[in-house]
Each structure stands twice: as structure tokens, then as C-alpha cells.
Amino acid sequence: MEFSTSTSTSLPSVKTQALAVGVFKDGILSPAADILDQASKGAIRSVVQSEFDASPGSVLCLHAPAGIAASRVILLGLGAQDTLNAATLRQAHLAFAHYCVQANVSTAFSTLCSLKCPDASPTTLARLCASAFCTAVYRYDETFSHAKPAIKLRSLTLHVARNQTTHAKEGMAQGAAIGSGINLARLLGDLPPNVCTPSYLGQTARDLAKQFKTLKAEVLDQKKIEALNMGSFLSVARGSAQPPAFIVLRHTPSQAVARKAPPIVLVGKGITFDAGGISLKPGPAMDEMKFDMCGAASVLGTLRAVAQLDLPREVIGIIPSCENLPSGSAVKPGDIITSMSGQTIEVLNTDAEGRLILCDALTYAERFKPAAVIDVATLTGACVIALGHVNSGLFTRDDALAADLLAAGRQALDPAWHLPLDDAYQDLLKSNFADMANIGGRPAGSITAACFLSRFTGNYRWAHLDIAGTAWLEGKQKGATGRPVSLLTHYLLGQCQ
């Protein structure tokens, strides 16, 4: 996608295949819609009054209206004028982008970013618009026998005031990078598990390092993982014929933008298929366990966005990746394993494997002396029960870090909710035979999982994002969402200011 700005003072003369204007409830036209209505001698107001309710996300196309150079004028519903916000404008841009894709439009022009929005700056609006258009043109066709028709949409122009051009261009560059990162995460999540293996994720990291000069990739094989004494990670990998991979992808900013500061480390859970191991999952919907690497996918997507923007901050992605399958060599309930930290773990349920691979990655992260470590994982079904599919679960004892991440989520419209991490929950992980058990029972399952991880993070600032409810959609819309790439990138943008 190509993005540009326009400060044209004559919207009726703009030549494009689709020109979008906003319409509010009760027939109220946005300033841009009113200009086009006057040029078309009332055609827009007439159709709004007769057949357009302007509910958020609604779309109506007017073909070749008289007095207007654009091939189509696209009316986008914005709801009530006094409740206009960034979420509504993003919804409208998504609806506009989807219309352009379905109508085989190649060029689009939007006036929505010229509207005053009380909860977003011009930079933020442009960022949300660009990322919405990027994600709208995502289409999965990797494993179909016949290629789907190509998407023609190639460019979007935003109409902004002259004094907002610089801010809009900055926002569009950020949004394009975020959208590209989201689409990479979605693709990795959508690929079948016989394609997207641990080795495939490792190769993806190497490919990113070839594409962006600020990235450097290192993929540790089983021998190197064994040399690091990652007994917890390797215990999960034992049941599969696919070799594990421990991926480190490092962004070192160019000298022109570099700032001296400790790195921020992102750790992503990379279980490329989770059958539950010996504690086998039920068969229905087990195919969705290919999405259990969406934490890893989001880290790779975020590093892609970081590299595209060349953020002036060192960012390191760490991904422990393997499959969790049952076999004669698989870890068993009752086994005692030793983590890289030296702490011993009694495995009570082999389907609580994500924390077993993450704990060694969190120990490994210490060597970078990080400013903060954020792990991202499709970790617990309990988090889905608690928060559904709207908010990701956020766990940390660091209130300042929590505030930064929650603010980033609100700005990105990729929200999270801060859940408790009280010491009293730690008692649920007690074991008669090891330093800890890997589960704490049914009560507070997402909290005890976070408590488990916290035992390996005592030497740095740390937060955990449980994305089990937000990383993918079910049913007819089944597919990876790319969350929380936007939240993470917004957080990193904030840390660079």
C-alpha cells in the first residue's frame, strides 16, 4: 500500500476511484460531505435522508454523482456526532477499505482524518487509518490449489489540513509498519502446523534479518539449547519429531537514530501445535491449536514493525518454539524437570506447557540486562473465561509498566486489562516433590500461570500478556488477528519519546 496526503481545497475536483466522506446520525453531514453535497446539487443529502442511517461502520456508494470528479463517493456512517471517537473512525476506515477491496478499487481518498476527534491526535488518526487499510488487504491464499484474484487496492490518500501534513505523514508511516507487522503475525498464525514448524519460525526470523539491516537473527538448535541447560523447554519438545528452535531476533537501531538505553525484550510463546501432550486435549477444535504460536508470531510482527520504522531503541525478540505432542518419549504427569534457572518443576499437567518453555526464555533474557521484559502467550483458557475476546490479560507487579502498556493498548485500540498477581496466589503452586508445580488447579488459572512465570523474572521489570482470547477468531471468521502487535508497537513508540 502507498500512502500520501492531500490538502486540496477543491474536493469535488479530486480524481479517484473512491472518495470517502463521513455522515453522522440524523442526517448531519461532515464538512467534506457538505461540500460534495453542494457540488452535486443536493444529491448526497437526498440519499442520506431517504436510505442511509449512518450507523457506525455502515457504507453507501454513490456512483459518478454529477458535479464530482471521483468515480464513486462512499458515505461512511459515524453514528452520533457528539460521540465521535477514534474507534468509530477506525471502524469507518475498515469498512471503507473492505468496500474498496470488494469493488476492485485501486485508488482511494479519505476525508475522515480531517475531522476533529476528541480522543486522538492527527498522528494517531493517520496511524489507525493506515494500519486499518493494511490489514484490510490481507488475504490468506498460501495453501489453496488455485490463486485467488489479486487485490487491486494500491494507494490511499488522506485529506488533511495543511498544518497537519507532517503529523499525518508520521502517523501513516507508523500505521503502515504496524499493519505490515500485524499481517505477518496473521499469516504465521494462519499457516497450517505442518508448514509453520519451529524451523519455519526460525527461517522467518532469518528472512526478516535479510530484509532489514537493523535486524540480526540467531536460531539455536537442540544441542545449543541443551548446552544452556534449558531442561524445562526441552521437556515439552521431547514428544515431537520436529526439532525445537530457540530464536533470538535483535533490532539494533542505525547510528543516525540510536539512543543509548538498555534493550526492551519481547518473549513470545512459540508452540506451533499443541495437542496437550500426554494430557491430551479433546478432539473438537483441536485444529485451532495451530494458533498456539501466536505469541511468537506477534513478537516477529512487532520486530518487523520496529525495523521498518528503525526505532531509536534496541529491541530483542526471544522465541522458544516446539510442538507439544504425545509419544513414547513425551514428558509425563508426575515427571520432575529442572529449568535453566536451576528451579525444579513437578509436571502435573502436560497441557500447561507454555509456561514450561517461557520460563527458560525468561531466564535467558537476564543476560541482556533489559530495561523491561514483556512476554506474550496464548497461555490459559481461564483468561478467555475471565475477559472473553475483547481484552488481553495483563499481569505485572510494576504499576508504571502496567500503566504504559494499558495506555498503549487504549491508543492502539488493542486493549488489555490489568489482573491481580498477589503473593497469596503463589501458594497454589506448592509441590510435595519439587520447588513448584506447573499448575495450581482450576481456581484463578490465568493468575497462577502468571505467578509461575513471575518466579523466573526477579532480576528485571516484567509484564505478561495472556492473549488466549484475543489472538484468533473462531467460527466462520476463523483466523489469526495479529494482536497484540499494535499494542506492543505503540508501547515501544512511547518508550522512544
N, C-alpha and C positions, 0 to 999 in steps of 0.2 A: 504494500500500500504506500502511495505517495501522499504526503500531507502538505498543505500550503494554507496561507491566509489571504484574505481579500478585504480591502477597506473601501470597496466600490460604493459610491454614493447613489448609484442607479441600479437597484436590484432588478427592475423589470428588463434591463438590457443584458443581464448576466446570461451567458450561453452555457448551459449544462444540461445533462440528460435528466437530472432530478434536483430540484431546488426545494429545500425543506424549510417550512415556517411553522411556528408554534401557534396553537389555538387553545384558549382557556375555556372553562365551563361557562355556560350562559351566553355563548356566542361572542365572547370577548376575544378580539384578535390581538396578537402580538404586534409591536410596531412594524416588523417586517411584513407580516401578513396584511396589515392595513395598507402599507404602500402598494403591495401587489393587488389588493382589492381595488384600490383607486385606479391602478393602471388597467385592470380588466373590467372596469365599469361595474363593479359590484358583484362579479361572478363568485368570488370567494365567500363573501358574506352570505350570499344567497344559498350556496350549497351547505354552508355551516348551519344555517338556520333550518334547513329542510332535512338534513340527514347525518349530521356529524355531532356526536355528543361530547367530544373532546375529552373522554376519559383517559387517564394516563396509559400510554402505550398504544393508543388507537391510531390508525393510519387511514388516510383517504387520499387517493390520487386524482388530480385533475389533469387531463391530457391536453396539451397545447392550448391553454387558455388565451384568448385574444388579448393583445397588448403586452404579452410577456414572451421574452425570447427563449426561456427554458422550455425543453420538450415536455416536462411534467412539473407541476407544483405539488409537492407532497405535504399535506396537512398532518401535523403531529399533535395528538392530544396531550395536554399538560395538566388537566384537572383544574382545580380551583386556583385562581391567580394568587390569592393570599397564602396559599400553602406550597408554592413552588419551591423546590429544593433540588439539591444535586442528584439525589436518587431518581427523581422524576425525569430530570434532563437526561440522565444516562439511559433510563428506560426508553425514552423517546428516541435517542440516538441508536440504541439497539434495534428498535422497531424500524427505524429508517434504514439502517444497514441491511437488515433481513429483507426488507422490501426490495432494496437495490439488487441484492443477490438473486432473489426470485424473479425479478423483472429483467435480468440480464443487463442491468445498467453498468456502464463502465466509469462514468464520472458523476460525482455527487457534490452538492453545495449545501451547506447548512448555515442557517442564521441563528441557531439556538444559543450559541456561545456569546452572542451579543446581548442576551437577556441578563438583567441583574438578578443574581442568585444570593440570598442572604447567608447561606452556609457554605459557600465555595468561592474561591478567588478565580479570576480568569485563567490562571495557570492550571488550577485544579480542574476546572471545567474542560479545558482543552485536553488535559491528560486523560480524563474519564472518557471523553468523546473518542479520542484516538484509540485507546485500548478497547473500547466497545466495538469500533469498526474492525480492528484487527481480529478480535475474537469472533466476530460475526462471519468472517470469511473463512473460518476454519472448517474444513471438511475432511472426515476420515474416509480414505479410499485405498489404504495400503494393501488390504487383503481381499479386495474384490477382483473377480476374474476379468471384469471389463471396467475401464476407467470411467468415472462419472464425468459429465460435461464440465468443462473448465469454468470457473467463476470469472466473470468479466470485470467485476468491480476493481478498479485500479487506483483511483485517486479520490481524495476528499478535500474540499476547500472549506475553511471556516471563515465566516464573515464576522469581523471584529472591528471595534473602534480603533482608530489609528494609534492611540496611546496604549493600546493593549496588545499590539502586534508582537512585541518582544516576549511578553509573558505567554501569549498563546503559542508561539513557536517553541518556547521552552517546554510548555506542557505537552504539546504534540510529540516532541522528541521523546519525552519520558513515557507518554502513553503508548507510543509505537514500540518502545523497548519492552514495556510491561506486557503489552499484547503479544509480542513475539515470544516472550518467556512463558506466558500462560499457554499459548498454543503448543509450545514444545512439551510442557508438562502434560497437557491433554493428550497429545499424540503418544507419549510414552505410556500413559495410563491406559489408553485405548488399545494399544497393540496387544495381541494375544500372548499368553505366557510362554508359548513355545518359540516366540520370536524375541520378546523383551525379557531376556535372561539376565543374570548378573553380569555376564560377559558383555552383553549388548549395552547395558548401562555404562560399563567401563569404556566401551568404544565410543559411546555418545560423549562422554567427558573428553576423550582424546580428540574427537572431531571438533568439539567446541574450542579446545585449545588451539587447533589448527586454524579455526575461523577467526578467533580473536587473539591478537598478540598479547593482551594483558593477562590471558589465562595460561596456566600451566597445570597439566594433569598428571597424576601418578596413580596407577592401579596396582595394588598389592595382591599377589596370588596367594594360594593356600600356604605355601612354605613360608612366605614372609609374614603372613598372619599368624602362623604357628610360632614363628620366632618372637613375635610380640606378646606371646602368652595370652592371646585372646580366647581363652577356653570357653567363655560364655557364648560368644559369637559362633565359634566353630561347632559347639554342641548343636545348634539349630541347623547348621549346614550339613550335618552328618547324614541325614536321611535322604539326601538328593544326589543324583548322578551329576548334576550341574555344579561346577566348581564355584566356590564363593569368590567375591571380589570386594576389596576394601578400597574405595575410591576417594581420592583427595584432589579437589579442583580448587586452585588458588588464583584469585584475582589480585594482581599487583598493579596499582594504577600507574599510568605513564608519568614520567617525571614532570611533565607540564602541569599535571593536576594533583600530584601526590601530596598527601598530608601525613605527617609523622604521628601515628597513633597506633595503639595495639589493634590487632585484627578483630573483626567480628566473625564468629564461627557459626555456620549453619550445619546442623546434623540431620540427615534425612533417613528415615526407615526405608530400606530397600528390599523388602520381601517380595520377590517377583511372582510368587504364587504361594498362597497359604492354605494348605489343606488341613491345618491344625496339628499335623504330625500324628503321633500315636493317639493323642486326644482328638480324634478325627471329627471334623465339622460335619453337620448334617448336609445331605446332598443338595437340597433346594438352594438355589442362588449361590452355590459354591463357585460358579464361574466368575462371580464378581470379586473373588479373592485375587484376581489378577491386578486389582486396584490397590493391593496392599503395599505397593511400592510408590504410592502417590506422594508420600513424604519425600522420598528420594527424587521423584520427578519434579516436585516443587522447588527443591534445592537447585537442581540443574537448571530449571527455568529461571529462577532468580539470579543465578550466576550468569546466565545468558544476558538477562536484562542489565545487570551490573556492568558486564563487559561492554555491551553495546553503548552504554552511557559513559563508560570509563569513569566510574565514580571515584572520587579522590579519597578512597578509604580501602585498605586491604580487607578483603572478604574471602573466607575459606569455607568451602563446602566439603563435608565429610559424609560418605555414604557407605555403611556396611550393607552388603547385598548378598542374599542367598535365597533358596527356596526352603519351605518348611513342609516336608513330606514324610509319610510313614514308610518305614522299611526296616529290614533286619538290623541296620546299623543306626537307626534313629534314636535320639535321646528319649528316655522313658520317664514316666511319672515316678518319682522317688529317687531319681538319679541326683547326685550331688556334683556340681560343676564349680570350677574356680575361674573367676573373672580376671581380666587383666590387672585390676586393682589389687588382687590377692584375696578379695572377699569371696566367701563360698555361698552358693545358692542351692537350695533344695527345689528341684523342679516338681511342682505339684500338678501342673497342667502344661502340656507341651504347646497348647494353643495360645499361651501367654508368652509368645516367642519374641515379639517386637522389642520388649524391654530387655531381653537377653542379648540381642545384637546391639541395641543402643547403648547399653551400659559400658561396653568396651570402647565404643566410639567416643563416648563422653570422657572416658579416662584418657584416651588418645589425644583428645582436644587440649588437655592441660599443657602439652609441650609448646603450644603456640602462645602461651601467656595471654589469653584473649581478653579483650575488653568486655565481651559478653558471649555466651553460647546459647543458641536457641535451637532446640530440637523440634522436628516436625514429624508427626507419625499418625497413621491410621491405627491408633493403639487399642481403643476399647469400644465395644458395643455399648457399654454403660454410658459413655459420653453422648451417644446418639439418643439414648433414652432421656438423658438429662436435658440436652439442648436441641434435639432434633437436627434439622438440616440447615439452620439459619446461622448460628454462631459456632465457631470453632472454640474448643475449650482451652483456656489459658491457665497455666499453673506456674506460679513463682512466688517466692517469699520476698522478692525485691520489688517494692512498691513503685520505685522510679522506673524500673524496666517495664513493669506491667503497664504503667501509665503511658509510656512511649508506644508500646505495642498496641494498646487499646486505641490510642489516638490515631495511629497509623491505620488500623482497621476501619475506624469510622471515616477517615478521609478517603480511603480506598474503596469504601462500600463493600468491604470484605471483613465483616465484624467478628470479634471474639468476645468471650465472656470470662471474667476472672473468677475462678473457682478456688475453694479453700485448700490449703496444704498444711493444716495444723499438725503438730507433732503427735497428737493423740492418735492420729490415723496410723502412725508407724507401727503401733503395737499389733495391728492386724497382720503384719508380715513376719511375725515371730515364727521360728522353726525350732523344733527339738533337736535337729541334726545338722544345721548349718547356720551361717551368720544371718540368713534371711530366707524366706520362701519367695517364690516368684509370683504368687497371688495371695490375696488377702481375703478371699471369699466373695460372696455376692454383694454385701453392703459396700457402697462407695467405691465401686470397682475402678472408675476412672481416677479417683483420688489416690487410691492405694498404688495404682500403676505409676502415677507421678511421684508418690512417696518413694517407691522403689528406685526410680531414676535419680531422685534427689540425693541418694546415698553415694552417688558417684560424681557429684558436682560441687563438693565442698570448697574447692580452691578457686572458684571464679563465679561471676554473676551468671545466672542461668534462668532460662524460662523454657517451658514445654508447651507445645501446641498440639492438642489432640484433634485431628481433622477427620476422624472416622465418620462423622456425619456430614461433612462438607466437601470431601474430596471427589465424590462422584454422585451421579444421579442414577436412579433406578427406573424400572419400567420402560415405557416407550422411548423415553428420552435418555436411556442408559448411556453413560459415557462420563469420562473424567471432566471435572470442572476447571482444573488448573489452580484451584485455591490451595494455599494462601500465597501464591506468587505476588499478587498485588499488595497484600498486607506487608509482606516481608520487604518488598522493594520500596514501598512508602516509608517503612521504618528506616531502611538504610539511607534513603534520601534525606530523612530528618537528621540522621547521625552525621551527615556530611555538611550540614549547615553551620 
